[in-house]
Amino acid sequence: MSAPWRVLCAALLLTPLACHAKEPATVAPSGLMQVPLQITTAAGQTHRFTVEIAATEAQQERGLMFRTSLAPDAGMIFPMRPPRFASFWMKNTLIPLDLLFIRANGQIARIAANARPFSLTPIDSGEPVAAVLELAGGRAAALGIREGDRVVLNP
C-alpha cells in the first residue's frame, strides 16, 4: 500500500471498511478523490462501484446536491469520524438516492431507499455508523442489496 493512500485511509478512518489500496485513488470530475467499493450480499453476489469520497465537512454538506444524474455503478461515501449517529436530507438534491448506513465493521445497518429529491425530512442512521454510502435511487433493491450485507472500500 502506498504511503499517501495509507495516510488517506487513516485520515478518513476507513480502515474498518477494509481500506486496502489494491488500486490507487483517482480524482473525479467533481474534484473529489474516488475509489472502488464492493458490496457483497448475504447470497454471495458481489457488486462493484466507483465512489467519490466526501471527506471534509464542506464536501459532506454539498454531497450530491445539484447533480442531474448518477451512473448505476457510481456513488459517494461519507466517512463518519468517529462513528456517530448520522442524519441526511435531500435539500437541493435533484435525483432520488439510496442511503446505505454502514457500521464500523463494514456491515450495512440501514438502507433508506429512494430518498425523495428536495425533501427536508431528516433521514437518520438509527445507530452510530462509520460511513454513509449514497447510490442512485432504487439501485440497492435492483441489485438485491440488503441490511446486513458487507461493504469493502477499495477491494
N, C-alpha and C positions, 0 to 999 in steps of 0.2 A: 504494500500500500504506500503510495507516495506521501511524503511528509505534508504537503499542503492539503491533500484530501483528508489525511488523518486529523489535522488541525480543524478543518471544516466540520468533520463528523463530531469531534469532541465539542467544538463550539456550539453546535446545534443540538447536542445531546441526543443524537440519533443512534448511538451505539445500541441502545435497547432494541432498535428496529433492525439489527443486524447490518450495520453500515460497513460493508466490506467493499473496498474500491476495486472491483474487477474491471470496471470501465471508468475512465475519467469523467468528471463532471464537465458539462459544456454550458455555454451561455445561450439562453432562449432569446428570441426576438424582443421579448419584454425587458431584457437585460438581467433577468434573474438566472441564477445557476439552475441547471436541470440535470437530473439523474434518472437512471432506470429504477423502476419499482415493480415488484412482483406480488401478486396476491394468490395464495394457494387456498382453495376451498377445502372443506371437510371431505368432499368426494375425491380430492386429489387433482382437480383441474387447476392449471396454472394460467394466470392472465398477466400479461406484461404491459406496462405503461411507461411513458416518459413524463416525469413530473417536475414542475418548477418548484423551487424551494423559496417560500416566503419566510425569510429568516429574521428580518428586522421588524420592529413594531410598525413602521410605516408600510412595509411590504405586506404585512398581515392585515393592516387596516384597509388597504386597497384590494388585496386578494384578486379575484376575477371580475371585479367591477368593470363595467363599460365594455366588456368583451362581447362580441356578437356571435361567437361560435367557440366550440371546444372540440377538438378531434376526439374520436372514440377511444383512442389509445393515449390520451393526454390527461393531465390533471395538475393540481397544485397541492403541495403538502405544507402544513403549518406546524412546525415544531413547537412544543409547549415545554419551556424550561423554567423551573422544574415542572413535572407533570402536575396538571391542575384541572379544575372544572373549566370547561370552555363553553362559550356562548357566541353564536354567529347570527347574523341577519343577512338579508338579501338586498338591502338598500343599494340602489344603482347597479344591481346585477341584472343583466339583460336576458340571461338564459337560465333555465332550470338546472339545478345541480343536485347531485347526491353527496351528502356529507358523511364520511366514514370516520368515526371517532375511535382512535387506536390507543390501546393500553401500552404501557412501557414494555411489555413482553411481546409486542407485535400483534396481539390478538385484537380483532375488531370488536369493540364493546357495544357500539350502536351505529345504526345506519338511519339517517334522515333522508328519505328518498324524495326525489323530485321537489326540492325546495322551490317555492314559488318566487319568480322574479319580482323585485321591488318590495317584497314583504318586509315589514319592520318587526314581525313577530320573532322573538328570540328562539333560536334552535340550540338547545342545551345538550351537553355531553352526558349528563346524568351521573357522572363519576369523574374522578381525575383521569386525564388522558395525557399521553406523551406527544400525540400528534393528531391532526385532523387532515384528512385527505378529501379533496373535492374532485369529483368526476362529473362528466356530463350527466344530466338528469336522466334517470332510467337505466343507466349503464350497469349498475350493480345488479339489479333484477334481471336484466337481459343476460348477464354472464353467470347468474346463479350465485353471486357473492352474498354471503350472509354474516350475521353476527357470529363471532367465534372463529371465522376464517383468519388466516395469517398473512400479515404484510411484512415484506422484506424489502428494505431500501438497497438499491444497487446490488442485486443478487449476483 
